[in-house]
Amino acid sequence: MFSLCGACPGQDDVRESMMRQRIVTVIGATGLQGGGLVRAILEAPGEGFRVRAVTRTPDSPNARRLAALGVDVVRADLDDEASLDQAFAGAEGAFCVTNFWEHFSPEHELRQTAAMARAAGRARLCHVVWSTLEDTRRFVPVDDARIPTLMGRYKVPHFDAKGEANRLFLELGVPTTFLLTSFYWDNFISFGMEPRRAADGVLELALPLGDHALPGIAAGDIGRCAYALLREGERHVGETVGVAGEHLTGKAMAAALTDALGQLVRFCDVPLEAYRRSGIPGSQELANMFQFKREFSDAFRGVRDVEATRRLHPALQTFSSWLAANSGRIPLG
């Protein structure tokens, strides 16, 4: 359970109200990560938490479904800081996340994170879980040609902006747990990474992985891990916690896909330069991401321990169990 509020500064009546309501504000509640956190709270009514689901579009079908379940759905926008003040007001904790792929701008992502951090500080939240990633420039400086520099100052923009934004929570003194995420298996459903038919008609999983294992996870399980961190409270403040469901090579993922789909899926190790030229949205960024994960595999995998993740979330899915529930949603040509 939350144990921070007893130590939070502020007026006694505000603290008592927060303890009574036990509100968790969930940014991106209709998305994959936030949706997992919302479901985790709804499935544990006896633990006393109440969801405040934040969305830009409270009239959307997903938001209306949440409202029908008794969730308090509120409108707020990461580009409207005043709306975040209202979304965080009176809450005990919050889950903060950004979506680089909506705008492809690391500067935009940094501005959004700064707005969340400032609003969380003003609301005197007891605990924030911030969904983040490594700043790859700590491993490969901008002037290091091993990985191409993008947009003038980034190696992997959607990683680097999140990692750079960590300091915003620290500088403002927001009690924060930094949650390092992994590759979403949901990318095979909705991000264009699904197996595709080769010229001979066989499905191919084409990724620039080499023989390296890739930490992966069901996106909803990230939200469930966030719930465990919030529920356990103050002992995780200041920690960096990495999560993964499994670490799998491309060949292992292809074998699991073969079993789940009932037809052969072979792994195709795409050269990094070919992947950069593939023309898929964000291909240069994604190629840099895979190169970073390959060249710094030990460090990247080392902070994403599967057994530690399972201790947070005992019902953690494996890739095979995720496929058993979701293989029918993977678009196949």
C-alpha positions as CSV (number, residue, x, y, z in Angstrom):
1,M,0.0,0.0,0.0
2,F,1.0,3.6,-0.3
3,S,2.9,4.7,2.7
4,L,4.3,8.0,1.6
5,C,1.4,10.3,2.4
6,G,2.0,10.2,6.1
7,A,5.3,11.9,5.3
8,C,4.1,14.3,2.7
9,P,4.4,18.0,3.5
10,G,1.3,20.1,3.5
11,Q,-1.9,20.9,5.4
12,D,-3.4,18.1,7.5
13,D,-6.8,18.3,5.9
14,V,-5.3,18.0,2.4
15,R,-3.3,14.9,3.5
16,E,-6.3,13.3,5.1
17,S,-8.4,13.9,2.0
18,M,-5.6,12.3,-0.1
19,M,-5.4,9.3,2.2
20,R,-9.2,8.8,2.1
21,Q,-9.5,9.0,-1.7
22,R,-6.3,7.3,-2.7
23,I,-6.5,8.7,-6.2
24,V,-4.0,7.5,-8.8
25,T,-3.9,9.8,-11.9
26,V,-3.0,7.8,-15.0
27,I,-1.7,9.7,-18.0
28,G,-2.4,7.8,-21.2
29,A,-5.1,5.8,-19.5
30,T,-6.6,4.7,-22.9
31,G,-3.2,3.6,-24.2
32,L,-1.3,0.4,-23.8
33,Q,0.8,1.1,-20.7
34,G,-1.7,3.3,-18.9
35,G,-4.5,0.9,-19.8
36,G,-2.7,-1.9,-18.1
37,L,-2.4,0.2,-14.9
38,V,-6.1,1.1,-15.0
39,R,-7.0,-2.6,-15.4
40,A,-4.8,-3.6,-12.5
41,I,-6.4,-1.1,-10.2
42,L,-10.0,-2.1,-11.3
43,E,-9.2,-5.8,-10.6
44,A,-8.1,-5.0,-7.0
45,P,-11.0,-3.1,-5.6
46,G,-10.2,-4.2,-2.0
47,E,-6.9,-2.3,-2.1
48,G,-8.6,1.0,-1.9
49,F,-7.3,2.8,-5.0
50,R,-9.3,5.0,-7.3
51,V,-8.4,5.7,-10.9
52,R,-8.4,9.1,-12.4
53,A,-8.0,8.4,-16.1
54,V,-6.5,11.2,-18.1
55,T,-7.2,11.5,-21.8
56,R,-7.4,14.3,-24.4
57,T,-10.6,12.8,-25.8
58,P,-13.0,11.8,-23.0
59,D,-15.7,11.1,-25.6
60,S,-13.6,8.5,-27.4
61,P,-14.9,4.9,-27.4
62,N,-12.0,3.8,-25.1
63,A,-12.7,6.6,-22.7
64,R,-16.4,5.8,-22.6
65,R,-15.7,2.2,-21.9
66,L,-13.6,3.2,-18.9
67,A,-16.3,5.6,-17.7
68,A,-18.8,2.7,-17.9
69,L,-16.6,0.7,-15.5
70,G,-16.8,3.5,-12.9
71,V,-13.5,5.2,-13.8
72,D,-13.3,8.9,-13.3
73,V,-12.3,10.1,-16.8
74,V,-11.0,13.6,-17.0
75,R,-9.7,15.7,-19.9
76,A,-6.2,16.9,-19.9
77,D,-3.5,17.5,-22.4
78,L,0.3,17.3,-22.0
79,D,0.5,20.5,-24.0
80,D,-1.9,22.3,-21.6
81,E,-0.1,22.6,-18.2
82,A,-3.1,24.1,-16.5
83,S,-5.2,21.0,-17.4
84,L,-2.5,18.8,-15.7
85,D,-2.8,20.9,-12.5
86,Q,-6.5,19.9,-12.4
87,A,-5.7,16.2,-13.3
88,F,-3.2,15.9,-10.5
89,A,-5.1,17.9,-7.8
90,G,-5.8,15.8,-4.7
91,A,-4.2,12.7,-6.1
92,E,-1.8,10.5,-4.1
93,G,0.2,9.1,-7.0
94,A,0.5,9.3,-10.7
95,F,1.7,7.4,-13.8
96,C,3.4,9.6,-16.3
97,V,4.1,8.6,-19.9
98,T,4.7,10.3,-23.3
99,N,4.2,9.1,-26.9
100,F,7.0,10.2,-29.1
101,W,5.4,8.5,-32.1
102,E,2.5,11.0,-32.2
103,H,4.8,13.9,-33.3
104,F,8.4,12.4,-33.8
105,S,9.8,15.4,-31.9
106,P,12.1,14.9,-28.9
107,E,11.9,18.6,-28.0
108,H,8.1,18.2,-27.9
109,E,8.5,15.2,-25.6
110,L,10.8,17.1,-23.3
111,R,8.3,20.0,-23.1
112,Q,5.5,17.6,-22.2
113,T,7.5,15.9,-19.6
114,A,8.5,19.2,-18.0
115,A,4.9,20.2,-17.8
116,M,4.0,16.9,-16.0
117,A,7.0,17.2,-13.6
118,R,6.0,20.8,-12.7
119,A,2.4,19.9,-12.2
120,A,3.3,16.9,-10.1
121,G,5.5,19.1,-8.0
122,R,2.8,21.7,-7.4
123,A,0.3,19.0,-6.5
124,R,2.8,17.6,-4.0
125,L,2.2,14.1,-5.2
126,C,3.5,11.4,-2.9
127,H,4.8,9.1,-5.7
128,V,5.1,9.3,-9.5
129,V,6.1,6.4,-11.7
130,W,7.7,7.8,-14.8
131,S,7.9,5.5,-17.9
132,T,11.3,6.2,-19.3
133,L,14.3,4.8,-21.3
134,E,18.0,5.2,-21.4
135,D,19.7,8.4,-22.8
136,T,21.8,6.5,-25.3
137,R,24.2,9.5,-25.5
138,R,25.6,8.4,-22.2
139,F,26.9,5.3,-24.1
140,V,27.6,6.9,-27.5
141,P,28.3,10.6,-27.5
142,V,26.8,12.7,-30.2
143,D,30.2,13.1,-31.9
144,D,30.8,9.3,-31.9
145,A,30.2,8.1,-35.5
146,R,29.5,4.5,-34.5
147,I,25.7,5.3,-34.5
148,P,24.5,8.1,-36.8
149,T,23.5,11.3,-35.1
150,L,19.9,12.3,-35.8
151,M,18.2,15.7,-35.6
152,G,21.5,17.3,-34.7
153,R,21.8,16.1,-31.1
154,Y,20.3,12.7,-30.7
155,K,21.3,9.1,-31.3
156,V,17.9,7.4,-30.5
157,P,15.6,10.4,-30.1
158,H,12.7,8.6,-28.4
159,F,15.1,7.1,-25.9
160,D,17.3,10.1,-25.4
161,A,14.5,12.6,-24.7
162,K,12.9,10.4,-22.1
163,G,16.3,9.7,-20.4
164,E,17.2,13.4,-20.5
165,A,13.8,14.2,-19.0
166,N,14.5,12.2,-15.9
167,R,16.4,15.1,-14.4
168,L,13.3,17.2,-14.5
169,F,11.6,15.1,-11.8
170,L,14.8,15.0,-9.8
171,E,15.4,18.8,-9.9
172,L,11.9,19.5,-8.8
173,G,12.1,17.0,-5.9
174,V,9.2,14.9,-7.2
175,P,9.2,11.5,-5.5
176,T,9.7,9.4,-8.6
177,T,10.4,5.8,-9.6
178,F,12.0,5.6,-13.1
179,L,10.5,2.7,-14.9
180,L,12.6,1.4,-17.8
181,T,10.4,-0.3,-20.4
182,S,11.2,-2.9,-23.0
183,F,10.2,-3.7,-26.6
184,Y,6.4,-4.1,-26.8
185,W,5.3,-7.4,-28.3
186,D,2.2,-5.3,-29.2
187,N,4.4,-3.8,-31.9
188,F,3.6,-6.9,-33.9
189,I,0.0,-5.8,-33.9
190,S,0.0,-2.1,-34.4
191,F,3.4,-0.8,-35.2
192,G,4.2,-2.4,-38.6
193,M,6.7,-5.0,-37.3
194,E,4.5,-8.0,-37.9
195,P,5.8,-11.0,-40.0
196,R,5.3,-10.4,-43.7
197,R,5.2,-12.7,-46.7
198,A,8.5,-13.2,-48.5
199,A,8.7,-13.8,-52.2
200,D,8.4,-17.6,-51.6
201,G,5.2,-17.1,-49.6
202,V,6.8,-17.8,-46.2
203,L,6.2,-15.4,-43.4
204,E,9.4,-13.6,-42.3
205,L,10.1,-11.7,-39.1
206,A,12.5,-9.1,-40.3
207,L,14.4,-7.3,-37.6
208,P,18.1,-6.1,-37.3
209,L,18.8,-8.1,-34.2
210,G,21.7,-10.3,-35.2
211,D,21.9,-13.1,-32.7
212,H,21.3,-10.9,-29.7
213,A,18.4,-11.4,-27.3
214,L,15.8,-8.6,-27.1
215,P,14.1,-7.8,-23.9
216,G,10.4,-7.7,-24.6
217,I,7.1,-7.4,-22.7
218,A,3.4,-7.2,-23.1
219,A,2.7,-3.4,-23.0
220,G,-0.2,-3.9,-20.5
221,D,2.2,-5.7,-18.1
222,I,4.2,-2.5,-17.9
223,G,1.2,-0.8,-16.4
224,R,0.7,-3.7,-14.0
225,C,4.3,-3.4,-12.9
226,A,3.7,0.3,-12.4
227,Y,0.8,-0.5,-10.1
228,A,3.0,-2.8,-8.0
229,L,5.5,0.0,-7.6
230,L,2.8,2.5,-6.6
231,R,1.1,0.0,-4.3
232,E,4.4,-0.8,-2.5
233,G,5.1,2.9,-2.1
234,E,8.0,4.8,-0.7
235,R,10.7,2.1,-0.9
236,H,10.8,2.5,-4.7
237,V,11.1,6.3,-4.7
238,G,14.4,7.2,-6.3
239,E,14.9,3.8,-7.8
240,T,15.4,2.9,-11.5
241,V,13.4,-0.3,-12.2
242,G,13.7,-2.2,-15.5
243,V,11.0,-4.6,-16.6
244,A,10.9,-7.4,-19.2
245,G,8.7,-10.5,-19.8
246,E,11.5,-12.4,-21.6
247,H,14.8,-11.9,-23.4
248,L,14.4,-13.6,-26.8
249,T,16.5,-13.8,-30.0
250,G,14.9,-13.2,-33.4
251,K,15.0,-17.0,-34.0
252,A,13.2,-17.7,-30.7
253,M,10.5,-15.2,-31.5
254,A,10.0,-16.6,-34.9
255,A,9.7,-20.1,-33.4
256,A,7.1,-18.9,-31.0
257,L,5.2,-17.2,-33.8
258,T,5.3,-20.4,-35.8
259,D,3.7,-22.3,-33.0
260,A,1.1,-19.7,-32.3
261,L,0.1,-19.0,-35.9
262,G,0.2,-22.6,-37.1
263,Q,2.5,-21.7,-40.1
264,L,6.2,-21.3,-40.6
265,V,7.7,-17.9,-39.6
266,R,11.4,-17.6,-40.2
267,F,13.7,-14.9,-38.8
268,C,15.4,-12.6,-41.3
269,D,18.3,-10.7,-39.8
270,V,18.1,-7.4,-41.7
271,P,21.4,-5.4,-42.1
272,L,21.2,-2.2,-40.1
273,E,21.8,0.0,-43.2
274,A,19.0,-1.8,-45.1
275,Y,16.7,-1.2,-42.2
276,R,17.6,2.5,-42.2
277,R,16.6,2.7,-45.9
278,S,13.4,0.6,-45.5
279,G,11.1,3.6,-45.7
280,I,9.0,2.6,-42.7
281,P,8.1,5.6,-40.5
282,G,11.0,6.3,-38.2
283,S,13.3,3.7,-39.8
284,Q,16.5,5.6,-39.1
285,E,15.5,6.1,-35.5
286,L,14.5,2.4,-35.1
287,A,17.7,1.2,-36.8
288,N,19.7,3.3,-34.3
289,M,17.6,1.8,-31.5
290,F,18.3,-1.8,-32.5
291,Q,22.0,-1.0,-33.0
292,F,22.2,0.5,-29.5
293,K,20.5,-2.6,-28.1
294,R,22.9,-4.9,-29.9
295,E,26.1,-3.0,-29.1
296,F,25.2,-2.5,-25.5
297,S,23.3,-5.7,-25.0
298,D,24.8,-6.6,-21.6
299,A,24.0,-3.2,-20.1
300,F,20.6,-3.0,-21.7
301,R,19.5,-6.5,-20.7
302,G,21.2,-6.3,-17.3
303,V,18.8,-3.7,-15.9
304,R,15.7,-5.6,-17.2
305,D,15.6,-8.7,-15.1
306,V,12.8,-11.0,-15.8
307,E,12.6,-12.6,-12.3
308,A,12.6,-9.2,-10.6
309,T,9.8,-8.2,-13.0
310,R,7.9,-11.3,-12.0
311,R,8.3,-10.5,-8.4
312,L,6.5,-7.2,-9.1
313,H,3.9,-8.9,-11.3
314,P,3.5,-12.6,-10.6
315,A,1.1,-13.1,-13.5
316,L,3.8,-11.7,-15.9
317,Q,3.2,-13.0,-19.5
318,T,5.8,-14.8,-21.5
319,F,5.9,-14.2,-25.3
320,S,4.1,-17.6,-25.8
321,S,1.4,-16.8,-23.4
322,W,0.9,-13.3,-24.9
323,L,0.7,-14.9,-28.3
324,A,-1.9,-17.4,-27.1
325,A,-4.2,-14.4,-26.3
326,N,-3.2,-12.1,-29.1
327,S,-1.9,-14.0,-32.2
328,G,-5.3,-13.6,-33.9
329,R,-4.8,-9.8,-33.8
330,I,-1.5,-9.9,-35.7
331,P,-2.2,-8.7,-39.3
332,L,-0.8,-11.2,-41.8
333,G,-0.5,-10.4,-45.5
